[in-house]
């Protein structure tokens, strides 16, 4: 009788062990799926954040507006919008440094926007040369992307 109880106990232990392994595997699988979903949500949220700066983005792309390297922001309101746009890039750099943003994905999605900022002589001179001490994160991001000031 004791041998039967020991055998049943051994089988129960093995079953519990296998169940624990399955539970662990399933939890890891669920966590990885959650992580992928959160990463996708982050990229979509970042796109929305950049959408809030669409006015500056569009002006930097328009050949009749700020795309010309000699035309740029002229009043405090325009400069505030440019600074907010550049500030979002600075935040992205901080997140890249903390490995919360994949730099390769960021590069494919947003590098051209930084190129547009850099191609505007007015913005580049006033913010990235004359006031470079205030834009260290932005300048660091430019260097990470192998872009020239």
Protein Blocks (a to p, Z undefined) as FASTA:
>chain_A
ZZmmmmmmmmmmmmmmmmmmmmmmmmmmmmmmmmmmmmmmmmmmmmmmmmmmmmmmmmmm
mmklmmpmkbccfbfklmmmmmmmmmmmmmmmmmmmnopacfklmmmmmmmmmmmmmmpm
klmmmmmmmmmmmmmmmmmmmmmnopaZZ
